[in-house]
Amino acid sequence: MKIEGLDYRTNNPISVHIDKGYINLISECHASSEELYYIAPGLVDLQINGFNGIDFNTKGLTISEVKKVTQQLLKQGVTSYFPTVITNSDNAIESLLNIIAEACNTFPEVDDCISGIHLEGPFISLEDGPRGAHSKDFIKAPNWDLFSKWQKASGNRIKIITLSPEWPESTEFIKSCVHNNVVVSIGHTAATTKQINEAIEAGASMSTHLGNASHAMLPRHSNYVIEQLASDSLWSSLIADGFHLPDALLKVFLRAKSSKSILVSDATSYAGLLPGTYKAHIGGDVILDSNGRLFMKNSPKMLAGSAQSLLWCVNQLVNKEILSLHEAWNLASIKPTESIVGYSTNLLQNKYPADLVIFKKEGKTLNILKTIKSGRLVFSSL
């Protein structure tokens, strides 16, 4: 297979030659730039709770629904993702992990796209604000035996866990996770400076949607957001949907974290749906307004996750001129893989997997035209 387009980094015309699922040559293309669309690595979403009416956290989730989400995400340019299971009863978490694992075992194309599972909770803060929309009924201290049971149910697919280091059991739990190649991300926390530093020392390497799931008021100089922002050891995942973080704060975060910034969607099942009021399992009804903001009906100031895709987040950064196209795209593609395994696995470069998207910019909107996964054309709107 050969595809032609504009290198998203340079705007130069290129031909990408693909063989056996890998890029084996990138050469100069002599076609006119006006006839070509952008070529870029596929997007990688480390935190996604569902999409287009399907929720990874709802009782009754089926393997067919996991497949449908995978197909919908490919249309959005997402070639790899981490379905995110949040705070719930022990049995519910085990059941949901089982379903996702079964989907991977049943559908090779799903297994190819699911790079791991993100377990967000239940080892998080009990405090209002930091716990976000997670149910207080199921929050608990870190427990390695319980986690091991869930890991077995997932087929060893849990690759990221979000927790709060404010629990006394956190340090040893983090060490066990790191020893077993599970990335520990600090989030939904009310931890002290000492607790955050101890977590980093134990091996925590990421912050989950930094700046969100926090108290409405914090000490102005020393607080758990600043401590994480200041750490050179932590990657920061950010929700750049236009609702979770004000533009000025987002700029500060991006400048402070620089090369250790990642975009995540934190998309819920409401992404892709029409505005309205919906029943949610995370603590009551939620409202999706006409602007795309998703919030708790009983607490309008409290967001209930995102109703926007990772592609939308890239688009926001570009349109607001916060980052250039290639900078924003990298934060949603090559940087997420680097944060998990320590290096980028999906560069637009020879000998790398052919996980690619072809897209165009129409006005202020980025539109995916083709998605290629492991060298196969899996979506085309042309």
N, C-alpha and C positions, 0 to 999 in steps of 0.2 A: 504494500500500500504506500502511496505517496500523497501527501497533502501539501498544499501551497498556501501561504498567507504571510501576514506581517508579524515579525517577531515582536511580542508584546513589550519587550524591554527596549528595543531600538527603533521600531517601526520599519526596519529593513525587510524587504521581501526575501522569504526563505522557502526552501523545499525540505520537508521532513520525510525521510524514508523510514518505513516501519517494517520490521521483519520479526516474526515469532514473538510478538508482544512487546518488542523493544525498539527504541530509536537506534538505527544503525548508521544513519548519515544525516547530517544537516548541511545543505548546500545552498549556494546563492540561487535565487529565483529571478528570472528575467522578465516576468510578467509585470505589467504596470501596477503600481501601488494602488491606484484607484479601483482596480478590479479585485483586490484582495481584502480578506478580513483578518482579524487578529488570531494568532495561535498562541496558546498559553498552557501551562500545566493545569490539570484538573484541580478543582477546589477540594479542600479537605476540611470537614467540619468535625471538630472534637466534641461538640456538645449540641445534640439535637434530640428533642423529646418526642418528636412526631412531625407529621406534615399532612396537610390537605385532608383533615378529618380523621386521621389515624394517629392514635396515641400509644407510645411504647409503654405507658404506665397504667393502662386501663385493663381491668379484668376482662378476659375474653379475647385478648389480642390473639390473632392467628398468624400462621406462617405466611399465608397469602397476603395479609396486610403488610407484613414486613417487606415482602417482595414489591408490593405496590409503592411503598415509601421509597424504596431503592430506585424504582423506575422514575418516580417523580423527581427525585433529587438529581438523577442523571440529566433530566431535562433542564435543571437549574445549574448544570456544570459541575456538580459535586460528584467526583469519581471515587472518593473514599470518605467514610463517615463512621462516627462512634455513637450508635444509639445509646441514649442516656436514660438510665433507670433511676428514679429519685426515691426519696424517703417514702416507705410504705410498710406494711406488716412484713414480718420475716417470711411468711409463706408466700405472700404476693410477690415479693422481690424474687424469691426462688423460682416461682412459676413463670414470671416474665422473662427471666434470664434463660430458662429452659426453652421458651418459645423462640427467642432470638437465636439460640444455639441450634434449635431444630430447623429454623429457616435457613441458616447457613449450611447445615448438613444436607438439606433437601435441594436447595437451589444454588448451583455453582456460581451463578452470576451475583447472587446476594453475598455469598461467602467472599467473592472477589472484591466487593465494595465495602464490606464491613471490616474495618481494620482492627476493631476491638470494641469493647463496651465501656462506657463511662458510668460508674456508679456514683451518683451525686447524693450523698446521705447514706444511711440515716445517722451517721456519726458526726452530726453538726451541732450548732448552738441551739439551745432551747429558748434563747431570748428573742422577744419580738423585734423585728427589724432584721437582725442577722439571719434568722431562720427563713426569712422571706415567706413564700406561700407554702412551705413544707408543713405537713401536719405534725403538731407537737406530740400527738398520741404515740408516734412511732420513733421519735428521736431517742437515741441511746448512746452510751459510751462505746468506743471502739472495742471490738471483740474479734480476735483472730480466728477462733474456732468457727464463729458464725460466718465470717468473711470467707473462710476456706470452703464452707458448705456452699456458699453462693458461687464461689469460683468454680467449684466442681460442676454445679448446675449449668454454668455458662460455657462449659467445655474449655475452661481456662482462657476465656476471652476477655475478662475484665482487665483492661490495660491502664485505666485511669480511675482514681477514686478521689472524690472531693470530701474533705473532712475539716473539722475545726480542731485545732491543737489545744483548745482550752480544757479538754478532758485529761485527767491524770494518766490515763492509759495510752495517750496518743503517741508518746515518744517511741515506746517499744513496738507499737502497732506500725508506725511509719517505717521503722527499721525492717520489720518483717516484710512489708510491702516492697520496699526497695530491693531487699534480698531476693524477692520473687519476681522482679522485673515489672512491678506495678508502679506507675507514676502517681505520686501523691501531690494533690493540688489543695492548697489552703482556700477555703471558701465557706460562706455562711457561718462566719466566725465573729466572736466577741473576744478573741484571745488578747492577752497582754503582750507587750513587747518581748518579755522573757519567754513566753510560750511560743511565740512566732519564731524567735531565734533558735529555740530548742528544736522546733520542728524542722527548720532549715538545716540545722546541724545533723539531725537524724536522717535527712535525705529528701525532704519535701522540695519540689523543684518547680512548682507552678502555683499561680493564683487563679482561682475560678471567677470569671466575670468581675474583675476588680472594679471597685467603686459601686457595686450593687450588692443587695442583700446586706445592708448595714443599718446602724442606727441613724435616725434622722438628724441627730446632733452628735458631733464628736469633738473631743479636745482638739484645738486648732493646730497644735504642733506635734504632739505625740499620740498616734492612734494606729489601729491595725491596718488602715489603708496606706498611710504614709510609710509604715515599717515595711510593708510588702513592696511598695513602690521603690523604696530605697535599696532593696536587696539586689545585689548583682547575681544572686544564685537563682532567683525566681523568674520564670517566664510569666507574663501577664496575658491572660485571655480577656478580650474586650468585646462587648456587644456594641457595635457601631451602627445601630439601626435608626438612630435619630431620636430615640426615646429614653434609652437606658442611661446615657451619659450626655451631658451638655457638650456642645462643640468645644468650648474653651477647656473644659476638664479633659476631654478626649485628646486634645492637642498636647496638654501637659503630660498626660500618661504616655503618649507615643514618644515624646521627646525624652522623657525620663527613662523609659525602658528600651528605647531605640531598637536594636536588633533582637530584643527578646519580647517583642509584642506579637500577639496572635489575634486574629479575628475568629470569633465563634458566632453562630446564629442564636443559640439557645432557643431555636424555633420550637413551638409547640404544635399540637395538632390543628390549631386555629390558623396557622400559616396557610395562605391560599384560599381561605374561606371569606364569605361576605361578612360585612359588619353585622353585629347583633349580640345578644346575650346568650351565653352558652353555659351548660352545666359542667363543672369541673370536679375532679376527684381530689384536688389539692387544697380544699378548704372553702368550697362554696362556688357560687356563680362568678363567671368572669365576663367582662364586656370587651368586645373588639369594636373600637370606634371607626369612623369614616376615614380618619387619618392613618389608621393602621396600628394604633396604640392598644395594647392588651393590658387590662388591669382588673383588680378584684372589685366586684360590684359593691361590697360592703366597705371597702377601703380604697376609694378611687385613686389615692396617691400611691398605692402599692401596686407595682407592676406584677403581672402574673406570667412572666416569660415574654418571649417575643413572638410576633406573628409575621416575621419577615425572614427571608432566606439569607444565606451567606452572600449570594450574589448581590442582593439588595444592599448589604452592608458595604461591600466594595464600592458599589455605585454611589452610596452616600459620601464616602470619603473623597471620591474623585470629583463629584459634582460640587462639593463644598470647598474644593481645592485644599483640603487638609493634607492629602498625599497625591502623588502622581499615580497614573494608572498602574504602572508596573510595581510601584511601592505597595499600593493597596492590594494588588493581586497577590504579591508575594506573601503578605501577612495572612492570606486566606488559602494559600496553596503549599508553598515550599516550607514556610516557617512552622506550620503545625506538625509536619512530619519530623522536622528537626527537633522540636521540643519533646517528642516522644522517644525517638531512637538515638538522638544525639547528632544526627546529620540529615541532610535533605536527601530523600529517596526518589523524588519526582521532579527533577530538574528538566528543563527543555534543553537536553544535551545528549550527545551520543552515549549509548549503552545504558540509558535509563529507561524505565518502563514507559510504554507509550500510553500514558494516562493524560489525554490532551483534550482541550476544548477549542472550538473555533467560534468566535463571537464578533459582533459588530456593535458599534455605538451609534444609536439613532437618537439624535437630540441629546437628552440627558439620561437615556436608558441604555444599559448594556443588555443585549439580547443574545442568548446562546443559539447558535445555528447547528453545530454538530458537537457531539461528545464521543470521544474514543476512550475505551477502557481496555487495558491490556492488549492494545493493538486492534481491537474490534470496534467497528462503528455501532454504538448502542443507542444513539439518538441523532435524528436529523430533522430539521424543519425546512430544509431546502427541497 
